[in-house]
Amino acid sequence: MYQVNVKAENLIVSDLTFIKAFLRITNSVEDSLIQMFATTAVKHIETYCNTFITVKTVEITADSNTVEL
């Protein structure tokens, strides 16, 4: 068995500037809300698809020294 722990993530896919340009939003009043929606959407997609779609730093620990691929 092994365990994957996500140490850090970078939401490159959900770049706030790109999202705001697509939505034609020019002010910064709702930036934190838009970023929260984007982060939540990415996490739901990753959970549903059981894969990472953003850049992450992970730590993998195994029960033994033997790794089979």
Secondary structure, 3 states (H helix, E strand, C coil): CEEEEEEEEECCCCCHHHHHHHHCCCCCCCHHHHHHHHHHHHHHHHHHHCCCCCEEEEEEEECCCCCCC
